Amino acid sequence: MKHAVIVGGGISGLSAAYELDKAGVPYTLIERAPSLGGVIRTNRIGGSTIEAGPDSFISQKPAALELIRELGMADQVIGSNDHQRITFLQRHGRLVPLPDGLMMMIPTKVWPMVKTPLFGWGTKIKMGLEYFRKPEAFPDRSVAEFVRDHFGQETVDYLAEPLLAGVYGGDPRELSVLSTLPRFVEMERKQGSLTKAALLSKPPKPQPGAPTLFRTLKSGLGSLVDALRPKQTVLHGASVDALERTAEGGFRVRRGGDCIEASHVVLAGPAYEAGRLLDGRLGELLSGVPYASSATVAMGYRKSEIGEMKGFGILVPGVERKRMRACTFVSNKFSGRVEDGYEVIRCFVGGIADEGVLDLSDDEIVATLREELRELLGITAAPEFAVVERWRRAMAQYTVGHNARWEEIQGLAAKVPGLYLAGNGYRGIGIPDCIEMGRAAGRGIAAGISD
């Protein structure tokens, strides 16, 4: 019987289902939660469009935009307001703008780095001398070790840590540079100096109308989930209890006392959920991918009570952090998302070092963030609304050795005919990465069934 089962209804599972729908392959999608989309969900409060999870996807990776175009939604794409893309960092209780010309943590302009109060002269001198490094190759190491070697500990504390905390919710002392910053590793191998490599590869100045760094959809990313709604059977309310091989070489999926026979299975949830369903070394490796928890808190204010915010938002380095990791000024980042006369500040808490914050009540989390915003921005007004969204064990951590682990996972999974893995636990945590893996799984099944 040619029938597929997709376990997980996040963007990876939905992308796999999309390919199976196109190919006419029968399938059942199983999602424990009452709704589809995983961490992608859009709330509408008053006249504002507010994301519960990620608010955008990066334009350099094409998979998300390609899918959006195929769905006939290209006219819904909007870009970030990059003309006001200033990010502030907290330093000794003050807000300091990120210097112009940074490529992540690599300086590409001299004068902004000389002037910035973000770093002391010792770090600035080390950054200048970094230009003369020779090509080198190292085994996988932590982001902290990598950045400290090139630019010093202050750069780890005030650039690498807050930037990666915003993306992964992780600790640069644990995250793999090979898995999270592979382009920088290649720069080091070829040029030695990251600064020199960045200058050699620096793209020309963006022209008017050029793609912006971040993109999203006018009605929110939840509209992408709506457009991908599966055309075949979807089961909600219970997770998969077991996955067994049948004598015929297929699969038996056990769920809540029922069994579903399948020729192919896509495990499109977190790696630890896939590990729970698989035996032996493969299950062990998948279960070993760590995940962090986080929460987003959207607070809506009248602009007349808080004034105009500048830039896209604020990053709070771990050495300065109380609870807030970062915040975004939604109306500045994307036009048309916030009701006229209002501002929405999205705050981020949690991460690998502070998962306990998710156990606080909504009121406690909001009160904590209000106090931090008062100290940083002088905001004393009460928000008109505050929405707390908790995402437990949702952010995969690519720790040192992750690439080797993923290669072994791929080799073992290839020995299980009909099994596919997709999700953020493997080779990219962003929306485009998950879409690409999900579609690849769906195409693989469609090709296998047609052979």
N, C-alpha and C positions, 0 to 999 in steps of 0.2 A: 504494500500500500504506500503510495507516494503522498505523504502528508508531513508537514513540518510543524514543529512546536517552537514558539519563541517565548522564552522566559524573561520577562522584563519589558515594561511598556514605557521606558524612557526614550530619549531621542535615538539611541542606538537600536532598540527593538523596533521602534516605529519606522526607522529607515530600512531595516531588514524587511518589515512587512510591506513597505512601499514597493520594494523590488519584487517580492513574491506576488503582490497584486498585479503588477505589470506583466509578469510572466504567466499568470494564471495558475500558480501553484497553490493548492489548498493548504491552509495552516490554521493553527489555534494560537492566539497570543494570551499569555497568562500574566496578569499584573495584580499583585497583592493589594495595592492601594486602590481606593475607590475611583481615582482619576488617572488618566494617562499623562505622560510628559516628564515624569521624574521630577527633577529639580527645576524644570522649566514650567513656570506658571505665572500668569499675568493677572493682577488685581486691578480693578477700576474703582476708585474712591472719588466721589464727586466728579469733577472734570479731569482728574489725573489718572494717568496710566502708570502703574507701578509694578515692577517685576519682583516676584517673590524670591527668585534665584538669580541666575545670570541675567545681565541686562543687554548683552550684545555679543557679537562674535568678531574676531579679528579678520580684516580683509585680506591679509597676506595668504591665508589658507583658503583655497577656492571651493571646498566641498559644500559648505553651507550655501553660498550664493548660487552655485550650480543647481542645487536641489530647489531652492526658492524659485529660480527661473523656470525649471521644469514644471513646477506647480502653478505657474502663471501668476506669481506674486512679485515679479520684479519691480512693478510700480509701487509696491509697498515698502521698499527698502529705503531707509534714511541713514545718513551718515552722522557721525559725531561732529560737534562744532569745534573742529581742530584749531580754528583761529583763536579760541580762548582756552586751549588745552594747557593750562598751568596746573601743576600738582604741587601741593605744599607738604613739607615734612615738618614734624615737630622736633625741635632741637632746644633743649634746656627750657622747655615751656613756651617757646616762641615758634611761630610758623615761618618757615624759610622756603622759598620757591626752589624747586629742582632747577639746577643750572641748565641753561640752554645748551643744546648740542650733545646731550647724553644719549647713548644707545644702551638702554638698560643702565648698567653701571660703568660703561666705557665712555670716558670723555673724548669728544672729538673737536672741541673748541677750547682754546687756551684762556682767553680773557674771562669768559664766564666762570671758569674754574678758579682763576686767580681771585676774582672778586667775591665768590660765594662765602658766606659765613658758616656753611654746612660742614666744612672740613678745616682742620688746622693745617699749619704750614708743613708739618711732617708728612701728612698725607698728600698734600699738593706736590711736594717735591718727589715723593715716591711715584705719583701718577706721571710726572714728567719723565722720570728716569725709566719708567716702564716702556717707553717708546723704543728703547735700545735693546730690549730682550731679544734673544736668538730663538729660532724654532726649537720646540721641545715636544716630547710625547710622554704622557704619563698614563698609568692605569687609572681606572675610574676612582674618583675621590669626591669628597663633599664639596658643595658649592662654597661653603665658608673657607675651606682650605684653598680652593682655587682662587677665589677673589682676594683673600688675604695675601696669597703669594704674589699676585699682580699689583694690588693697589693698597694693601694694608687693612688692619682690623677695623679702622674707622669706616672704611667703605663697606665692609661686611655689615656693621651695625646700622649705618644710616642709608644704605642703598640696597644691598642684596637682601637683607632680612625683611625690611618692610615691603619691598617689591614682591618677593616670593611669598610672603605671608598673605599678600592680597590675592595671589593666584592659587596657591596650594594650601594655604593655612598651615604651612610647614616650617620646619627648623632648618636653616641652611647648613647646620652642622651635621644633619642627617641626610638631606636631599642630595641625590646624585647629580653632579654637573654634567655627566655624559647623557643622562636621560632628560634633564630639565633645560640645559643650555648647550645642546650638541653643536650649534653653530660656533659658539665661543671656543669649544674644545678644538674644533677644526681650525679656527683662527690661530690658536696657540700652536698647533702642530705645523701649520704652514708658515706663519710669520713670526711666531714667538710673542711679539707685542700685539695685544688686543687693540690698542689704540691705533697702531700702524695699519692693522688689518681693517679696522673700521673705517679709517680714512680712505683706504684704497677701494673699499666696496661701498662707500657712501653714495647713495642715490642722488640724482640731481634734485634741486629744490622743487617741491611739489608745485605744479601749475594749477591755476584756478580750474575747478571741475575734476581734479584728480581724486581717486578713491581716498576716503578718510581712513584713519587707523581702525576705528570701531564702526560697526554697522548693526542695525537692528531693524525691526519692522514697525510701521506707524502704529499699528494696533497692539504692539507688544509681541514678544516671542511666543506667547501662548497661541497666537494665530497660526504659527507654523505647526504646532501640535494639532490644532483643529484641522488644518489642511491635510495632515498625515493620518487622520483617523482611519484605522484599518477597515477594510471592506468585508472582512470575514470574522470568524468567531473570536470574541474577546471575553475572557473569564476574569472577573474581579473577586476580591474578598478572601482568598486563601493562597498561600504560597505553595510551591512545589515541595513535597515531602521527600521524594526520592526519584532518582533517575537510574534506570536499569537497562542493560543490554538484553535484547531478545535473541532467541535461537536463530532467528532469520537475519540477524545483523543489524536490526533496527533498534529502536528505543521504546521503553515503556515509562511514561511519565506518570508518577503517582501524586495525586493531589486530593486531599480531603476525602479519602476513601474511594475516589474514582481513579481510573487509569485511562490514559490516552496513548494509543500506539502511534509511533512516528518513525518515518524513515530518516528524518533529519531534525536536529535540535540546535537552536541558537541560544546560548546562555548570554543574555544581554544585560544582566544586572551587575552589581558590584562583584569584584573578583572573589571576595570571601563567600558570597552566595554560590558562585560557581564551584568554589572549593568544597563547600558543604555537600554538593551533589556528586562529586567525583572522588574516586578512590585513589589510593596509592600516591606516588610521587607528584602526579599532576594536581590532585586535590590539595596536597601539602603546599605546593608552590603557590597555588591560587589563594589559599587561605592565609598565606604569609604576606600578601600585599597589604600594608597598613593603610588605614583610612583615618582622616580627621573629621571632626564635626564642627559645624559653624552655625551661625544664625544671622539673618539680615533683619534690620529694624528700620522701617520706613516711617518717618515722622513728618507730618505736614504742618507748615506754618504760614501765617499771613506775612507777606513780605513787609508790610507796614510795621510789623512788630519785631522783625529781625534784621531788616536792611538787605542790601544786595550782597550776595555771596560772590566771591571771585574764584575763577578757575573751575576745574573739574572736581576737586576735592582735596582730601588730606590723607596722608599716610602717617601712621604713628609707629616708629621703630620700637622693637621689643625692649630696648634699654630705657625707653621713655614711657612705655605702655602701662596703663592701668587695666582697662578692659577693652576699649575701642581699638581695633586694628586699623580701621580706615573709615572714611565716609565720602560719599559722592553727593554733589549738588546736581540733582537730576535735571533741572531746567537749563543749566549751563551745558551739560554734556550732550543732551539731545533736545532739539526744539519740538514744541508741540506736545510734550509729555505731561506738563503740569498746568493746571488751571490758572488762568490769568489772575495775577494778584497773589499767587501762592508760591511757595518753594517747598520742595520735598527733599529732605536730607536722608539718604540711605546710609545707615551705619552697619558695620560688620564687626562681630565679636566671635569669640571661640578660637578655633584653630587647635593645633596639636598641643600647644602649651597651656590652653585655658578652656578645655572642654567642659569643665564644671559649670561654666557660666550658663550653659543650656539648661541646667537643673534649677536655676532661679525662676521665679514667677515672671510673667510678662511685666508686671508693674515694677518689680525690682530691676529688671534689665533696663527698662525705659528710664527709671529714676537715675540709675548709674550713668547712662549715656547723657541725660540732660545735664548732669553735673559736669561731665567732661566737656560738653559743648559750651557750657557757661564759662569754664576756665579757658578754653581755647578761643572761642569766638564771641564771648560776652553775651550769649543768648540766654535771656532769663524768662522769656515768654513760654507759656505752656503750649505744646503742640495741639493743633485742632484734632489730629488723630495720630495714633501710633499702632503699627502692625508689626508683630514679631513673628518671624518664620524660622523654625528650627529645622536644620538639615543634619541628621545624625549619621555619622559614618558615610558621608557622601563625597569627600574629597580624597582621591587616591594620593598616596605619598610615594613618589619615586625615589626610594632611598638608595644609598650607594650599593651597587651591584644589580640594580633593577634591569639593566639591559641584558645582562647574562641570564637573569631569571626569566625574562620575557622570551629570550631565544630558546631556553629549555622548555618553557611552556608550549611554545609553538611546535617544537619537535615532538613532544609527547601528544599534543592535541591532534597532530597530523596522523598519528597512529590509531586514532579513533574515527573511523569513517562515518561521515554524516554529522560530526560535531563541529560547531563553530562558536568562537568566543568574540564578543564585542562589548565595548564599554570604556569607561575612563580609567580602568585599572591597568592599562597595557602600554600604549605608545602615544598617548596624548589625552589631556583632560578637557580640552575645549570642545565646543559644539561642533566645529568642522571635523575634528578628529573622530568624534563619536559617530557622526553621520557617515564618514568615510568607512569606518569599520562595519557599521550596520549594513550599509549598502553592499559592501564586499561580501558579507555573509549571505545576504539575499541573492546576489548574483551567483555566488558559488553553488548554492542549493539549486537554483534554476538551471544552471549549466549541468549539474550532476544528474538532475532528474531527466533532462532532455537527452542525455547521452544514451 
